Amino acid sequence: EAIRQLRVARESAVKSRSVAMLQLGDLTITAPTELREQLATRKTLKGKAAICRRFRPDTTSLGHPVDAAKLALRSLARRIALLDDEIAELDTHLTPLVATAAPRTTALLGISTGHAGQLLLTAGQNIDRLHSEGAFAALCGASPIPVASGKRGRYRLNPGGDRQANRALHLIAVCRLRYCPKTRAYAARRTTEGKTKKEIMRCLKRYIAREVYASLRADLRSLSLSPS
């Protein structure tokens, strides 16, 4: 429950930061020419935000588009910096909580504190539905759905389930494809067998759901047996 509460605050901060970044990007495009040229020296939005935080608009001349744009950009850039600090602070508190609640899950390859926290919440809030690893896969939207196509049997991705948990499984699969030789070898073998990238990703997410189910069951069991 403590993890859930902190993650609610973190997700709110992340969404607010994303909105502020999009607005900053829009304003940099529509800003007066002299500001656009100044901001063009940085390629990323993060770099542009660093410049915007140093703007010194003349608040007595806000009727002038340049000063108004400087004030608006500085306001958004400072908001982004504050939200970055807030997210980092919440992560600092979440890390030991998740490590204590799900040590086996966080020890798995490619599973960060954020991924483990989300999967822990998904499982913990639906504990009565975790009667099998197949049920957990369905809960995460990672269970295969058969699709008839003439004489050929195939499967497609499950659009249901907890989409945040599904996103966590997807990011874990992406991480393993990048850093795990065994996962890359598996993807290469399945590609030679004629599988598409989507089909390979579906198979990986289903395998990871099976692996995480076992670790989460053990973590939740240990958590329920620990003294309060």
Secondary structure in CASP SS format (residue, H / E / C, confidence):
PFRMAT SS
TARGET T0000
AUTHOR 0000-0000-0000
METHOD secondary structure of the structure
MODEL  1
E C 1.00
A H 1.00
I H 1.00
R H 1.00
Q H 1.00
L H 1.00
R H 1.00
V H 1.00
A H 1.00
R H 1.00
E H 1.00
S H 1.00
A H 1.00
V H 1.00
K H 1.00
S H 1.00
R H 1.00
S H 1.00
V H 1.00
A H 1.00
M H 1.00
L H 1.00
Q H 1.00
L H 1.00
G H 1.00
D H 1.00
L H 1.00
T H 1.00
I H 1.00
T H 1.00
A C 1.00
P C 1.00
T H 1.00
E H 1.00
L H 1.00
R H 1.00
E H 1.00
Q H 1.00
L H 1.00
A C 1.00
T C 1.00
R C 1.00
K C 1.00
T C 1.00
L H 1.00
K H 1.00
G H 1.00
K H 1.00
A H 1.00
A H 1.00
I H 1.00
C H 1.00
R C 1.00
R C 1.00
F C 1.00
R C 1.00
P C 1.00
D C 1.00
T H 1.00
T H 1.00
S H 1.00
L C 1.00
G C 1.00
H C 1.00
P H 1.00
V H 1.00
D H 1.00
A H 1.00
A H 1.00
K H 1.00
L H 1.00
A H 1.00
L H 1.00
R H 1.00
S H 1.00
L H 1.00
A H 1.00
R H 1.00
R H 1.00
I H 1.00
A H 1.00
L H 1.00
L H 1.00
D H 1.00
D H 1.00
E H 1.00
I H 1.00
A H 1.00
E H 1.00
L H 1.00
D H 1.00
T H 1.00
H H 1.00
L H 1.00
T H 1.00
P H 1.00
L H 1.00
V H 1.00
A H 1.00
T H 1.00
A H 1.00
A C 1.00
P H 1.00
R H 1.00
T H 1.00
T H 1.00
A C 1.00
L C 1.00
L C 1.00
G C 1.00
I C 1.00
S C 1.00
T H 1.00
G H 1.00
H H 1.00
A H 1.00
G H 1.00
Q H 1.00
L H 1.00
L H 1.00
L H 1.00
T H 1.00
A H 1.00
G H 1.00
Q C 1.00
N C 1.00
I H 1.00
D H 1.00
R H 1.00
L C 1.00
H C 1.00
S C 1.00
E H 1.00
G H 1.00
A H 1.00
F H 1.00
A H 1.00
A H 1.00
L H 1.00
C C 1.00
G C 1.00
A C 1.00
S C 1.00
P C 1.00
I E 1.00
P E 1.00
V E 1.00
A E 1.00
S E 1.00
G C 1.00
K C 1.00
R E 1.00
G E 1.00
R E 1.00
Y E 1.00
R E 1.00
L C 1.00
N C 1.00
P C 1.00
G C 1.00
G C 1.00
D C 1.00
R H 1.00
Q H 1.00
A H 1.00
N H 1.00
R H 1.00
A H 1.00
L H 1.00
H H 1.00
L H 1.00
I H 1.00
A H 1.00
V H 1.00
C H 1.00
R H 1.00
L H 1.00
R H 1.00
Y H 1.00
C C 1.00
P H 1.00
K H 1.00
T H 1.00
R H 1.00
A H 1.00
Y H 1.00
A H 1.00
A H 1.00
R H 1.00
R H 1.00
T H 1.00
T H 1.00
E C 1.00
G C 1.00
K C 1.00
T C 1.00
K H 1.00
K H 1.00
E H 1.00
I H 1.00
M H 1.00
R H 1.00
C H 1.00
L H 1.00
K H 1.00
R H 1.00
Y H 1.00
I H 1.00
A H 1.00
R H 1.00
E H 1.00
V H 1.00
Y H 1.00
A H 1.00
S H 1.00
L H 1.00
R H 1.00
A H 1.00
D H 1.00
L H 1.00
R H 1.00
S H 1.00
L H 1.00
S H 1.00
L H 1.00
S C 1.00
P C 1.00
S C 1.00
END
